[in-house]
């Protein structure tokens, strides 16, 4: 039986550290809060982990259709590029 790796094992080196910093940023936390306010995040994340990203993508599309959501995602993308992740 293969053991599932935890996040700490999967994220290592400079890239892993950049991902951890980005994920703990205020913008990332705001993104999570906005997604949670819509409901269904847990189910969408579980489906995505099994290979079905459609629910999660729909949630992101809805979020990005708002000016606030689009600006938030743009800031996160910019930070990712600045960190060498883009």
C-alpha positions as CSV (number, residue, x, y, z in Angstrom):
1,X,0.0,0.0,0.0
2,X,1.5,3.3,-1.0
3,X,1.5,6.1,1.6
4,X,0.2,9.5,0.5
5,X,2.8,12.2,0.9
6,X,1.9,15.1,3.1
7,X,2.4,18.7,2.0
8,X,5.7,19.1,3.8
9,X,7.2,16.1,1.9
10,X,6.0,17.3,-1.5
11,X,7.2,20.9,-1.1
12,X,11.0,21.2,-0.7
13,X,13.8,23.4,-1.7
14,X,13.5,27.0,-2.8
15,X,10.4,26.4,-4.9
16,X,8.6,24.7,-2.0
17,X,9.5,27.6,0.3
18,X,8.1,30.1,-2.3
19,X,4.9,28.1,-2.5
20,X,4.6,28.0,1.3
21,X,5.1,31.8,1.5
22,X,2.6,32.5,-1.3
23,X,0.0,30.1,0.3
24,X,0.3,31.9,3.6
25,X,0.1,35.4,2.2
26,X,-2.8,37.7,3.0
27,X,-4.0,37.5,-0.7
28,X,-4.1,33.7,-0.6
29,X,-5.9,33.7,2.7
30,X,-8.4,36.2,1.2
31,X,-8.9,34.0,-1.8
32,X,-9.7,31.0,0.4
33,X,-12.1,33.1,2.4
34,X,-13.9,34.2,-0.7
35,X,-14.1,30.7,-2.0
36,X,-15.4,29.4,1.3
37,X,-18.1,32.1,1.4
38,X,-19.5,30.6,-1.7
39,X,-19.7,27.1,-0.1
40,X,-18.8,23.7,-1.6
41,X,-15.0,24.2,-1.4
42,X,-14.4,20.9,0.5
43,X,-16.3,18.9,-2.1
44,X,-14.6,20.7,-5.0
45,X,-11.2,20.1,-3.5
46,X,-11.9,16.4,-2.9
47,X,-13.1,16.1,-6.5
48,X,-10.0,17.9,-7.8
49,X,-7.7,15.6,-5.8
50,X,-9.4,12.7,-7.6
51,X,-8.8,14.3,-11.0
52,X,-12.1,16.2,-11.5
53,X,-11.2,19.8,-11.4
54,X,-14.4,21.1,-13.0
55,X,-16.1,22.1,-9.8
56,X,-13.0,24.0,-8.6
57,X,-12.6,25.7,-12.0
58,X,-16.2,26.8,-12.0
59,X,-15.8,28.3,-8.5
60,X,-12.6,30.1,-9.7
61,X,-14.4,31.4,-12.9
62,X,-17.2,32.8,-10.7
63,X,-14.7,34.4,-8.4
64,X,-12.7,35.9,-11.3
65,X,-15.9,37.3,-12.9
66,X,-16.0,39.9,-10.0
67,X,-13.6,42.9,-10.1
68,X,-12.4,42.1,-6.5
69,X,-11.8,38.4,-7.4
70,X,-10.0,39.2,-10.6
71,X,-7.7,41.7,-8.9
72,X,-6.9,39.3,-6.1
73,X,-6.0,36.5,-8.6
74,X,-3.9,38.9,-10.6
75,X,-1.9,39.9,-7.4
76,X,-1.4,36.3,-6.5
77,X,-0.2,35.5,-10.1
78,X,2.2,38.5,-9.9
79,X,3.6,37.3,-6.6
80,X,4.1,33.8,-8.0
81,X,6.0,35.2,-10.9
82,X,8.2,37.3,-8.6
83,X,8.9,34.2,-6.6
84,X,10.1,32.3,-9.6
85,X,7.0,30.1,-9.8
86,X,5.5,31.5,-13.0
